[in-house]
Amino acid sequence: VRVKLAEPTGEVSWLTHVTLRSCKQLYFLVLAHSPDTSHQTNLGDHQGTHTGPNSTKKPFPVLAVEYDRVQIPFEISLWVLLASLMKLGFHLIPRLSSIVPESCLLIVVGLLVGGLIKLAGEEVPPVLDSRLFFLCLLPPIILDAGYFLPIRPFMENLGTILMFAVVGTLWNAFFIGGVLYGVAQIQPANPSDLHQLELLPCLLFGSIISAVDPVAVLAVFEEIHINELLHILVFGESLLNDAVTVVLYHLFEEYAGVGTVTLLDGVLGVISFFVVALGGVLVGAIYGILAAFTSRFTSHTRVIEPLFVFVYSYMAYLSAEIFHLSGIMALIACGAVMRPYVEANISHKSHTTIKYFLKMWSSVSETLIFIFLGVATVDGPHAWNWTFVTVTVILCLVARVIGVVGLTYVINKFRIVKLTTKDQFIIAYGGLRGAIAFSLGFLLNQDHFPMRKMFLTAIITVIFFTVFVQGMTIKPLVELLAVKKKQEAKRSINEEIHTQFLDHLLTGIEDICGHYGHHHWKDKLNRFNKKYVKKCLIAGERSKEPQLIAFYHKMEMKQAIELVESGGGVKLPSAMPSTVSMQNIQPKKPPPAKPVERVLPQLPKGREEEIRKILRSNLQRTRQRLRSYNRHTLVADPYEDGFSDLLIKKQRMVELEKKVSDALLVSTKEDILSFSEPDWHQVNTSVVVLPCAPVSRS
């Protein structure tokens, strides 16, 4: 049988069918060259059986193009390379970086890239997808912030941060949503798209747009070098308001789908807030403890130590997201819990790897977020409404100012260091919005929220206004108002000693006054940590190392590394004269005689125990619970614990004073003068610690 195949070009291919012993098997033989690759592919399985003198071999492909196989990783690498080059070029132009914030320039780059893709007639890829943002780009930034979070100023200002994060965010969400709903109902005679807005979608939009974005705050505040107090207040608020935003978002989204809200739904919403916030913290703390415990056993495999930090942190974030808990709070808690124990277990090289990898990862993610925001703006679905967008921008500013001023008035009544008017202005002006709001708006269902496109347009406008207008003008305003900036001062051993001394002093003062403040609970937590937790999570002798010694070792290592990196380690031996040359120049001096040490007399065991009994019986116990008092209320409570002991001690004191005065009155003047060297073993020791009554010379 001969079959003729039609070919576009080249010679005609003939297939000859050969009958062998078995009629069930057919073998095809290619007799001539053929450029038909599809035909060659179909017969590829049979080419291994080609035989005959006229069979030919297909030429080996010298160059082939298969872009589809590497498209996704190639485009990801291209985006990362573009972001890194933009960041590098931005810092190479110092004049530009002093005028325009980095985030603004990156958004402009994203707009240009999106515009070029549009002009080329290509479809703009959905770069700022919500899954990509929340699962890949956001976790590195939050982990870097949580791992290197300054714990001491954060805990000292935790009450203020929670007020701004919880009460302030609730105020902004309900104020913006309620006023927007009222504006939408104006002029019902002239029908417009705004009249279709209901209350629940407006409240949902208010909850999305009210939260301060940690990515935008980090990008702007690190460039202006604001002082530590304002930085930790605004940045701490941006981290902790995630729980409020998550609860309100899911709450109003659920209510909008159902259509009715009952009292039980409101109560469950309040409970949901505590579950989301505390659940996220609990999940993060558990994974942080697991990471610290795992680092105990990595002394023989140092190379995988940084991996545990990254994997446990990411698992904490994903575990919190599974149950709709706050992933941001889980990352913050995980990083803050594991850092002191992990750093005590891992090597210095691993610590350096963690530090620089986190900084690099978070910097690239932050750069990509702002570029993707610009690209998504070009391609995103927009529905422009002048009234809605303008009112949204104005309400965001007004609600932020009213919330900060009102909350600061209440907060200053309880703060020792008051927030000044300048501080309030910077806190209100630094409430920047960012990509988190855009991603949450992107997740909205078009069926439940028909005004989704208008919401996205308003969100992008608010983000651009806060990043460009507020971000570009906050630095000149800080300099104009002469706001205190961050001082780059290195901590010293002297400062650490005084800090620990003041902590112990304030704890003792709280114990004496009977007021159990945060210093008391901090001391309790430190004792529990030193007695139990350190022994379980830190390996070797470092678990018993005092805090001051650990800080000294840390500072010593840091100074040695700085010396080597600056080149001082190479110059140090040549700069110091050797001991041989010093011996040749200077004559040997005899070593100075050691001073005679003053040896304290050793007390016998019985005498020492007697002194301890006297001190125990006459000194007050400082750890007992006392009632708080001031100089106006110094009246003893007869029903308070220890009052009977106090009366007994006072009665003994009076009797002892009476005995001493009687003995002194009976003795003569000669006896008093001859009493020059008393026998202290026979005198009652209680007289030494108690005051004596004055006696006249007569």
C-alpha positions as CSV (number, residue, x, y, z in Angstrom):
1,V,0.0,0.0,0.0
2,R,1.4,3.4,-0.9
3,V,0.2,6.6,0.8
4,K,1.1,10.0,-0.6
5,L,1.3,12.8,2.0
6,A,0.8,16.4,0.9
7,E,3.7,18.6,2.0
8,P,3.8,22.5,2.0
9,T,7.4,22.5,0.7
10,G,10.3,20.1,-0.1
11,E,10.2,16.6,-1.5
12,V,7.2,14.3,-1.3
13,S,7.3,11.9,1.6
14,W,6.4,8.3,0.9
15,L,5.5,5.8,3.6
16,T,6.0,2.2,2.7
17,H,4.2,-0.4,4.6
18,V,6.2,-3.6,5.3
19,T,4.5,-6.8,6.2
20,L,6.5,-8.9,8.7
21,R,5.8,-12.3,10.2
22,S,3.0,-11.0,12.4
23,C,0.2,-9.3,10.5
24,K,-0.9,-7.5,13.7
25,Q,2.2,-5.2,13.8
26,L,2.8,-2.4,11.2
27,Y,6.1,-0.6,10.8
28,F,6.4,2.6,8.9
29,L,9.5,3.6,7.1
30,V,10.3,7.2,6.1
31,L,12.0,7.1,2.8
32,A,12.7,10.8,2.2
33,H,13.4,14.0,4.2
34,S,10.4,15.9,5.5
35,P,10.2,19.3,7.2
36,D,6.8,18.5,8.7
37,T,7.6,18.6,12.5
38,S,4.2,17.5,13.6
39,H,4.4,14.4,11.4
40,Q,7.8,13.8,12.8
41,T,6.5,14.0,16.3
42,N,3.7,11.6,15.7
43,L,6.1,9.1,14.4
44,G,8.6,9.7,17.1
45,D,7.7,6.5,18.9
46,H,8.5,4.4,15.9
47,Q,11.7,6.0,14.8
48,G,13.7,3.8,17.1
49,T,12.8,0.8,14.9
50,H,13.8,2.4,11.6
51,T,15.9,0.1,9.5
52,G,17.1,0.0,6.0
53,P,19.8,1.5,3.9
54,N,17.7,4.6,2.8
55,S,16.7,5.8,6.3
56,T,17.9,9.3,7.4
57,K,18.3,11.1,10.8
58,K,16.6,14.4,11.7
59,P,19.2,17.2,12.2
60,F,19.9,18.2,15.8
61,P,18.2,21.5,16.7
62,V,21.0,24.0,17.3
63,L,18.7,26.8,18.7
64,A,15.1,26.4,20.0
65,V,12.8,28.9,21.7
66,E,10.4,27.7,24.5
67,Y,9.3,30.8,26.4
68,D,6.1,29.3,27.7
69,R,8.0,26.8,29.9
70,V,9.8,29.6,31.8
71,Q,7.4,32.5,31.4
72,I,6.3,32.8,35.1
73,P,9.7,32.6,36.8
74,F,11.2,34.8,34.1
75,E,8.6,37.5,34.5
76,I,8.9,37.4,38.3
77,S,12.7,37.8,38.0
78,L,12.2,40.6,35.6
79,W,9.9,42.5,38.0
80,V,12.3,42.0,40.9
81,L,15.2,43.2,38.8
82,L,13.3,46.3,37.7
83,A,12.3,47.1,41.2
84,S,15.9,46.7,42.4
85,L,17.3,48.9,39.6
86,M,14.7,51.6,40.4
87,K,15.6,51.6,44.0
88,L,19.3,51.7,43.2
89,G,18.8,54.6,40.8
90,F,16.7,56.5,43.3
91,H,19.4,56.5,45.9
92,L,22.1,57.4,43.4
93,I,20.4,60.8,42.8
94,P,20.6,62.5,46.3
95,R,18.7,65.6,45.2
96,L,15.7,63.6,44.0
97,S,15.6,61.5,47.1
98,S,15.6,64.6,49.3
99,I,12.5,66.0,47.5
100,V,10.4,63.1,46.5
101,P,9.8,60.0,48.7
102,E,10.8,56.7,47.3
103,S,7.2,55.4,47.4
104,C,6.0,58.2,45.1
105,L,8.7,57.6,42.6
106,L,8.0,53.8,42.5
107,I,4.3,54.4,41.9
108,V,5.2,56.7,39.0
109,V,7.4,54.0,37.6
110,G,4.5,51.6,37.8
111,L,2.3,54.0,36.0
112,L,4.8,54.4,33.2
113,V,5.3,50.6,32.9
114,G,1.5,50.0,32.8
115,G,1.1,52.8,30.2
116,L,3.8,51.4,28.0
117,I,2.2,47.9,28.1
118,K,-1.1,49.5,27.1
119,L,0.4,51.5,24.3
120,A,2.0,48.3,23.0
121,G,-1.4,46.8,22.6
122,E,-0.7,44.1,25.2
123,E,-2.9,43.1,28.1
124,V,-1.6,44.3,31.4
125,P,-1.1,41.3,33.7
126,P,-3.0,41.3,37.0
127,V,0.1,42.0,39.1
128,L,-1.5,43.2,42.3
129,D,-3.7,40.2,42.8
130,S,-5.0,39.8,46.4
131,R,-3.6,36.3,46.8
132,L,-0.2,37.5,45.6
133,F,-0.2,40.5,47.9
134,F,-1.4,38.9,51.1
135,L,0.5,35.6,50.7
136,C,3.8,36.7,49.1
137,L,4.4,40.4,49.3
138,L,3.1,41.5,52.7
139,P,4.5,38.8,55.1
140,P,8.2,39.8,54.6
141,I,7.6,43.4,55.5
142,I,5.6,42.6,58.6
143,L,8.1,39.9,59.7
144,D,11.0,42.4,59.4
145,A,9.0,44.9,61.4
146,G,8.1,42.4,64.1
147,Y,11.5,40.7,64.4
148,F,13.3,44.0,64.9
149,L,10.5,45.8,66.8
150,P,11.8,47.9,69.7
151,I,10.1,46.1,72.5
152,R,10.7,48.5,75.3
153,P,9.2,51.7,73.7
154,F,6.4,49.6,72.2
155,M,5.4,48.1,75.6
156,E,5.7,51.4,77.4
157,N,3.3,53.1,74.9
158,L,1.0,50.1,74.4
159,G,-2.0,51.8,76.0
160,T,-1.7,54.8,73.7
161,I,-1.1,52.6,70.6
162,L,-4.2,50.5,71.4
163,M,-6.3,53.6,71.9
164,F,-5.4,54.9,68.4
165,A,-5.5,51.4,66.8
166,V,-8.9,50.2,68.2
167,V,-10.9,53.2,69.2
168,G,-9.5,55.5,66.5
169,T,-10.1,52.9,63.7
170,L,-13.6,52.3,64.8
171,W,-14.3,56.0,64.9
172,N,-12.9,56.5,61.4
173,A,-14.8,53.6,60.0
174,F,-18.2,54.5,61.3
175,F,-17.8,58.3,60.8
176,I,-16.7,57.9,57.2
177,G,-19.3,55.3,56.3
178,G,-22.1,57.1,58.1
179,V,-21.4,60.5,56.5
180,L,-20.9,58.9,53.0
181,Y,-24.3,57.3,53.4
182,G,-25.8,60.6,54.3
183,V,-24.2,62.4,51.4
184,A,-25.5,59.7,49.0
185,Q,-29.1,60.4,50.1
186,I,-28.9,64.1,49.3
187,Q,-31.1,65.4,46.5
188,P,-33.4,62.4,45.9
189,A,-35.2,64.3,43.2
190,N,-32.1,64.1,40.9
191,P,-31.5,60.4,40.5
192,S,-27.8,59.3,40.4
193,D,-25.6,56.3,41.0
194,L,-25.0,57.4,44.6
195,H,-28.7,56.9,45.5
196,Q,-28.1,53.1,45.1
197,L,-25.7,53.0,48.0
198,E,-27.0,51.4,51.2
199,L,-25.7,51.8,54.7
200,L,-23.8,48.4,55.0
201,P,-21.7,48.9,51.8
202,C,-20.9,52.4,53.0
203,L,-19.7,51.1,56.4
204,L,-17.7,48.4,54.7
205,F,-16.0,51.0,52.5
206,G,-15.3,53.1,55.6
207,S,-13.7,50.1,57.4
208,I,-11.5,49.5,54.3
209,I,-10.3,53.1,53.9
210,S,-9.9,54.0,57.6
211,A,-7.0,51.7,58.5
212,V,-3.4,53.2,58.5
213,D,-1.2,51.1,56.2
214,P,2.1,49.8,57.7
215,V,3.9,49.6,54.4
216,A,3.2,53.3,53.5
217,V,4.1,54.4,57.1
218,L,7.4,52.5,57.0
219,A,8.3,53.9,53.6
220,V,7.7,57.5,54.6
221,F,8.7,57.6,58.3
222,E,12.1,55.9,57.9
223,E,13.1,58.6,55.4
224,I,12.2,61.6,57.6
225,H,13.9,60.1,60.7
226,I,11.2,61.1,63.1
227,N,11.8,60.6,66.8
228,E,11.2,57.2,68.4
229,L,8.0,58.1,70.3
230,L,6.1,59.4,67.2
231,H,7.4,56.6,65.0
232,I,6.4,53.8,67.4
233,L,2.9,55.4,68.0
234,V,2.0,55.7,64.3
235,F,3.8,52.4,63.2
236,G,2.3,50.5,66.2
237,E,-1.1,51.8,65.3
238,S,-0.7,50.6,61.7
239,L,0.3,47.1,62.9
240,L,-2.4,46.6,65.6
241,N,-5.4,48.1,63.6
242,D,-5.2,45.1,61.3
243,A,-7.4,43.1,63.8
244,V,-10.1,45.8,63.7
245,T,-10.0,46.1,59.9
246,V,-10.3,42.3,59.5
247,V,-13.2,42.0,61.9
248,L,-15.1,45.0,60.4
249,Y,-14.4,43.8,56.8
250,H,-15.7,40.3,57.3
251,L,-18.6,41.5,59.5
252,F,-20.0,44.0,57.0
253,E,-19.3,41.7,54.1
254,E,-21.4,39.0,55.8
255,Y,-24.1,41.5,56.8
256,A,-24.3,42.9,53.3
257,G,-24.8,39.4,51.9
258,V,-27.6,38.5,54.4
259,G,-29.3,41.9,54.4
260,T,-30.4,42.0,58.0
261,V,-28.5,42.7,61.2
262,T,-29.7,41.6,64.7
263,L,-28.5,42.4,68.2
264,L,-27.0,38.9,68.4
265,D,-24.9,39.7,65.3
266,G,-23.5,42.8,67.0
267,V,-22.6,40.9,70.1
268,L,-20.9,38.2,68.1
269,G,-19.1,40.9,66.1
270,V,-17.6,42.3,69.4
271,I,-16.6,38.8,70.5
272,S,-15.1,38.2,67.0
273,F,-12.8,41.2,67.5
274,F,-11.2,39.7,70.6
275,V,-11.0,36.2,69.0
276,V,-9.2,37.6,65.9
277,A,-6.8,39.8,67.8
278,L,-5.9,37.5,70.8
279,G,-6.1,34.4,68.5
280,G,-3.5,35.9,66.2
281,V,-1.2,36.8,69.1
282,L,-1.6,33.3,70.5
283,V,-0.8,31.6,67.2
284,G,2.2,33.8,66.7
285,A,3.5,33.2,70.3
286,I,3.1,29.4,69.9
287,Y,5.2,29.3,66.7
288,G,7.7,31.7,68.2
289,I,8.2,29.3,71.1
290,L,8.5,26.4,68.7
291,A,11.2,28.3,66.7
292,A,13.1,29.1,69.8
293,F,13.0,25.5,71.1
294,T,14.1,24.2,67.7
295,S,17.1,26.5,67.7
296,R,18.4,24.8,70.8
297,F,19.5,21.8,68.8
298,T,21.0,23.5,65.8
299,S,24.6,23.7,67.1
300,H,25.8,21.0,64.8
301,T,23.9,22.2,61.7
302,R,24.4,26.0,61.7
303,V,23.6,26.3,58.0
304,I,19.8,25.7,58.5
305,E,19.4,28.0,61.4
306,P,18.0,31.0,59.4
307,L,15.5,28.6,57.7
308,F,13.7,27.8,60.9
309,V,13.1,31.5,61.6
310,F,11.6,32.1,58.1
311,V,9.5,28.9,57.9
312,Y,8.1,29.1,61.4
313,S,7.1,32.8,60.9
314,Y,5.5,32.1,57.6
315,M,3.6,29.1,59.1
316,A,2.3,31.4,61.9
317,Y,1.0,33.8,59.3
318,L,-0.7,31.1,57.2
319,S,-2.1,29.3,60.2
320,A,-3.7,32.6,61.3
321,E,-5.1,33.2,57.9
322,I,-6.7,29.8,57.8
323,F,-9.0,30.7,60.7
324,H,-9.5,34.3,59.5
325,L,-7.4,35.5,62.4
326,S,-5.1,38.5,62.2
327,G,-2.0,37.3,60.3
328,I,-0.2,40.6,60.8
329,M,-0.5,40.3,64.6
330,A,0.6,36.6,64.4
331,L,3.8,37.6,62.6
332,I,4.5,40.5,65.0
333,A,4.0,38.2,68.0
334,C,6.1,35.4,66.5
335,G,9.0,37.7,65.7
336,A,9.0,39.4,69.0
337,V,8.7,36.2,71.1
338,M,11.4,34.2,69.3
339,R,14.1,36.8,68.8
340,P,15.7,36.9,72.2
341,Y,15.9,33.2,72.5
342,V,16.9,32.5,68.9
343,E,19.7,35.0,69.0
344,A,21.1,33.4,72.1
345,N,21.2,30.0,70.4
346,I,22.3,30.6,66.8
347,S,25.7,31.6,65.6
348,H,26.7,35.2,64.7
349,K,26.8,34.3,61.0
350,S,23.2,33.0,61.1
351,H,22.2,36.2,62.9
352,T,23.8,38.3,60.1
353,T,22.1,36.1,57.5
354,I,18.7,36.6,59.1
355,K,19.1,40.3,59.4
356,Y,20.2,41.0,55.9
357,F,17.9,38.5,54.2
358,L,14.9,40.0,56.0
359,K,16.0,43.6,55.1
360,M,16.5,42.6,51.5
361,W,13.3,40.6,51.2
362,S,11.2,43.3,52.8
363,S,12.8,46.1,50.7
364,V,12.1,44.2,47.5
365,S,8.5,43.4,48.5
366,E,7.9,47.0,49.5
367,T,9.3,48.2,46.1
368,L,7.2,45.7,44.2
369,I,4.0,46.7,46.0
370,F,4.3,50.4,45.0
371,I,5.2,49.5,41.4
372,F,2.4,47.0,41.1
373,L,0.0,49.7,42.6
374,G,0.9,52.0,39.7
375,V,0.5,49.2,37.1
376,A,-2.9,48.1,38.6
377,T,-4.1,51.8,38.4
378,V,-3.6,51.9,34.7
379,D,-5.4,48.6,34.0
380,G,-7.9,48.5,36.8
381,P,-11.6,48.9,36.4
382,H,-12.6,52.5,37.2
383,A,-15.9,54.3,37.7
384,W,-15.2,57.9,38.4
385,N,-17.7,59.9,40.5
386,W,-16.5,63.4,41.5
387,T,-18.8,63.7,44.5
388,F,-18.0,60.4,46.0
389,V,-14.2,60.7,45.5
390,T,-14.0,64.3,46.8
391,V,-16.1,63.6,49.9
392,T,-14.1,60.5,50.7
393,V,-10.7,62.4,50.6
394,I,-12.1,65.2,52.8
395,L,-13.7,62.8,55.3
396,C,-10.5,60.8,55.7
397,L,-8.7,64.0,56.7
398,V,-11.4,65.3,59.0
399,A,-12.0,62.0,60.7
400,R,-8.3,61.5,61.3
401,V,-7.8,64.9,62.8
402,I,-10.9,64.7,65.1
403,G,-10.0,61.2,66.2
404,V,-6.4,62.0,67.1
405,V,-7.2,65.3,68.9
406,G,-10.1,63.7,70.9
407,L,-8.2,60.6,71.9
408,T,-5.1,62.6,72.8
409,Y,-7.2,64.7,75.2
410,V,-8.1,61.5,77.0
411,I,-4.7,59.9,76.8
412,N,-2.8,62.9,78.2
413,K,-4.7,62.5,81.4
414,F,-2.9,59.2,82.1
415,R,0.5,59.8,80.4
416,I,3.5,61.2,82.2
417,V,5.1,62.5,79.0
418,K,2.3,64.4,77.4
419,L,1.7,64.5,73.6
420,T,2.1,68.1,72.4
421,T,0.2,69.8,69.7
422,K,3.1,69.2,67.3
423,D,3.0,65.5,68.1
424,Q,-0.7,65.4,67.5
425,F,-0.3,67.1,64.1
426,I,2.4,64.6,63.0
427,I,0.3,61.6,64.2
428,A,-2.8,62.9,62.3
429,Y,-0.8,63.9,59.2
430,G,1.0,60.6,59.1
431,G,-2.1,58.4,58.8
432,L,-1.2,57.1,55.3
433,R,-3.2,54.6,53.3
434,G,-1.7,52.0,51.1
435,A,-2.0,48.7,49.2
436,I,-3.8,46.8,51.9
437,A,-6.9,48.9,51.4
438,F,-6.7,48.4,47.6
439,S,-6.3,44.6,48.0
440,L,-9.3,44.4,50.3
441,G,-11.4,46.4,47.9
442,F,-10.2,44.2,45.1
443,L,-11.6,41.2,47.0
444,L,-15.2,42.5,47.0
445,N,-17.8,40.5,45.2
446,Q,-19.4,42.3,42.3
447,D,-22.8,40.6,42.9
448,H,-23.1,41.8,46.5
449,F,-21.4,45.2,45.8
450,P,-22.4,46.6,42.4
451,M,-20.5,49.9,43.2
452,R,-17.2,48.0,43.5
453,K,-15.6,49.9,40.6
454,M,-16.4,53.2,42.2
455,F,-15.0,52.0,45.6
456,L,-11.7,50.9,43.9
457,T,-11.4,54.3,42.2
458,A,-12.0,56.2,45.4
459,I,-9.5,53.9,47.3
460,I,-6.8,54.5,44.7
461,T,-7.4,58.3,44.8
462,V,-7.1,58.3,48.6
463,I,-3.9,56.2,48.4
464,F,-2.4,58.6,45.8
465,F,-3.4,61.6,47.9
466,T,-1.9,60.3,51.1
467,V,1.3,59.0,49.5
468,F,2.0,61.9,47.2
469,V,0.6,65.0,49.0
470,Q,1.1,64.0,52.6
471,G,4.2,61.9,52.0
472,M,5.9,64.7,50.1
473,T,5.0,67.5,52.5
474,I,5.5,65.8,55.8
475,K,9.3,66.2,55.8
476,P,9.2,70.0,55.2
477,L,6.5,70.3,57.9
478,V,8.7,68.3,60.4
479,E,11.6,70.7,59.7
480,L,9.3,73.8,59.8
481,L,7.7,72.8,63.1
482,A,11.1,71.8,64.5
483,V,9.8,68.4,65.6
484,K,12.4,66.4,67.5
485,K,14.2,63.9,65.2
486,K,15.7,60.5,65.9
487,Q,19.1,60.6,67.5
488,E,21.4,57.9,66.2
489,A,23.1,57.2,69.6
490,K,24.7,53.8,70.4
491,R,23.8,52.2,73.6
492,S,26.6,51.8,76.1
493,I,27.2,49.7,79.2
494,N,26.7,52.7,81.4
495,E,23.2,53.4,79.9
496,E,22.2,49.7,80.3
497,I,23.3,49.7,84.0
498,H,21.3,52.8,84.7
499,T,18.3,51.5,82.8
500,Q,18.3,48.3,84.8
501,F,18.9,50.2,88.1
502,L,15.9,52.5,87.4
503,D,13.7,49.5,86.6
504,H,14.6,47.8,89.9
505,L,14.1,51.1,91.8
506,L,10.7,51.8,90.3
507,T,9.6,48.2,91.0
508,G,10.7,48.7,94.6
509,I,8.8,52.0,94.9
510,E,5.6,50.3,93.5
511,D,6.0,47.6,96.1
512,I,6.4,50.1,99.0
513,C,3.4,52.1,97.8
514,G,1.3,49.0,97.3
515,H,0.5,50.0,93.7
516,Y,1.2,47.2,91.3
517,G,1.9,49.0,88.1
518,H,3.5,47.8,84.9
519,H,7.0,47.8,86.5
520,H,5.8,45.3,89.0
521,W,4.4,43.0,86.4
522,K,7.4,43.4,84.2
523,D,9.6,42.3,87.1
524,K,7.4,39.3,87.7
525,L,7.6,38.4,84.0
526,N,11.4,38.8,84.0
527,R,11.7,36.5,87.0
528,F,9.5,33.9,85.5
529,N,11.4,34.1,82.2
530,K,14.7,33.7,84.0
531,K,13.6,30.9,86.2
532,Y,11.7,28.7,83.8
533,V,11.5,29.9,80.1
534,K,15.2,30.5,79.5
535,K,16.2,27.1,80.8
536,C,13.8,25.5,78.3
537,L,14.5,27.6,75.2
538,I,18.2,28.5,75.5
539,A,20.9,25.9,75.3
540,G,24.1,25.7,77.4
541,E,25.3,28.1,80.0
542,R,23.8,31.2,78.2
543,S,20.5,30.4,79.9
544,K,22.1,31.3,83.3
545,E,23.9,34.4,81.9
546,P,22.8,37.7,83.5
547,Q,21.1,40.3,81.3
548,L,24.0,42.8,81.8
549,I,26.7,40.3,80.8
550,A,24.7,39.2,77.8
551,F,24.4,42.8,76.7
552,Y,28.1,43.3,77.2
553,H,28.9,40.3,75.0
554,K,26.6,41.6,72.4
555,M,28.2,45.1,72.4
556,E,31.6,43.6,72.3
557,M,30.9,41.4,69.3
558,K,29.3,44.4,67.5
559,Q,32.2,46.6,68.1
560,A,34.6,43.9,66.9
561,I,32.7,43.5,63.7
562,E,32.6,47.2,63.1
563,L,36.3,47.4,63.7
564,V,37.0,44.7,61.2
565,E,34.6,46.1,58.6
566,S,36.1,49.6,58.8
567,G,39.6,48.2,58.3
568,G,40.7,49.0,61.9
569,G,41.5,45.3,62.6
570,V,44.3,45.4,60.0
571,K,45.8,48.6,61.3
572,L,45.6,47.7,64.9
573,P,48.7,45.6,65.3
574,S,50.9,48.1,63.5
575,A,49.6,51.0,65.5
576,M,50.3,49.3,68.8
577,P,54.0,49.1,69.9
578,S,55.2,45.5,70.5
579,T,56.2,44.4,74.0
580,V,59.7,43.7,72.8
581,S,60.4,47.2,71.6
582,M,58.9,48.6,74.8
583,Q,61.3,46.4,76.9
584,N,64.3,47.7,74.9
585,I,63.4,51.3,75.3
586,Q,62.2,51.4,78.9
587,P,64.2,49.8,81.8
588,K,62.5,47.1,83.7
589,K,60.9,48.2,86.9
590,P,60.2,46.0,89.8
591,P,56.6,45.1,90.2
592,P,54.8,47.2,92.8
593,A,54.2,45.7,96.1
594,K,50.7,44.5,96.6
595,P,48.7,46.5,99.1
596,V,47.7,44.7,102.2
597,E,44.1,43.8,101.9
598,R,41.7,44.6,104.7
599,V,40.2,41.4,105.8
600,L,36.7,41.6,107.3
601,P,36.4,39.7,110.6
602,Q,34.6,36.4,110.2
603,L,31.5,36.1,112.3
604,P,30.6,32.8,113.9
605,K,27.6,30.9,112.5
606,G,25.5,31.5,115.6
607,R,26.2,35.2,115.7
608,E,25.3,35.6,112.0
609,E,22.0,33.8,112.5
610,E,21.2,36.0,115.5
611,I,21.8,39.1,113.4
612,R,19.5,37.8,110.7
613,K,16.7,37.1,113.2
614,I,17.0,40.7,114.5
615,L,16.8,42.1,111.0
616,R,13.8,39.8,110.1
617,S,11.9,40.8,113.2
618,N,12.5,44.6,112.9
619,L,12.3,45.2,109.1
620,Q,9.0,45.5,107.3
621,R,8.3,42.9,104.6
622,T,8.2,44.9,101.3
623,R,6.4,42.3,99.3
624,Q,3.2,42.3,101.3
625,R,0.1,43.8,99.8
626,L,-0.4,47.3,101.2
627,R,-3.2,49.8,100.5
628,S,-2.3,52.6,98.2
629,Y,-2.0,56.0,100.0
630,N,-0.8,59.6,99.7
631,R,0.2,62.3,102.1
632,H,-3.5,63.1,102.9
633,T,-4.6,59.6,103.8
634,L,-2.1,58.2,106.3
635,V,-4.6,56.6,108.6
636,A,-3.9,53.0,109.5
637,D,-6.6,50.5,108.8
638,P,-7.3,48.2,111.8
639,Y,-8.6,45.5,109.6
640,E,-5.6,45.5,107.2
641,D,-3.2,42.6,107.3
642,G,-0.2,43.0,109.5
643,F,-1.8,45.7,111.7
644,S,-1.7,43.5,114.8
645,D,2.1,42.8,114.3
646,L,2.6,46.6,114.0
647,L,0.9,47.2,117.3
648,I,2.9,44.5,119.1
649,K,6.2,46.0,117.7
650,K,5.1,49.4,118.8
651,Q,4.3,48.2,122.3
652,R,7.7,46.4,122.6
653,M,9.4,49.6,121.4
654,V,7.7,51.7,124.1
655,E,8.7,49.1,126.8
656,L,12.3,49.0,125.6
657,E,12.6,52.8,125.6
658,K,11.2,52.9,129.1
659,K,13.7,50.3,130.3
660,V,16.6,52.2,128.8
661,S,15.5,55.5,130.2
662,D,15.1,54.0,133.7
663,A,18.6,52.4,133.5
664,L,20.2,55.7,132.4
665,L,18.5,57.7,135.2
666,V,19.6,55.3,137.9
667,S,23.3,55.3,136.8
668,T,25.6,58.0,138.1
669,K,27.7,60.4,136.2
670,E,30.9,58.5,137.0
671,D,29.4,55.3,135.7
672,I,28.5,57.0,132.5
673,L,32.0,58.4,132.0
674,S,33.6,55.0,132.7
675,F,31.4,53.4,130.2
676,S,33.8,54.0,127.3
677,E,34.2,50.6,125.7
678,P,30.9,48.6,126.2
679,D,30.7,44.9,126.0
680,W,28.5,44.7,122.9
681,H,27.9,41.0,123.6
682,Q,26.0,41.8,126.7
683,V,24.0,44.8,125.5
684,N,20.7,44.0,123.9
685,T,21.2,44.4,120.2
686,S,17.7,45.8,119.6
687,V,18.8,49.0,121.2
688,V,21.1,49.6,118.3
689,V,18.3,49.7,115.8
690,L,15.7,51.5,117.9
691,P,15.7,55.2,118.9
692,C,16.3,56.1,122.5
693,A,14.4,58.7,124.5
694,P,16.3,62.0,125.3
695,V,17.6,62.2,128.8
696,S,18.6,65.4,130.6
697,R,22.0,65.8,132.2
698,S,20.5,66.2,135.6
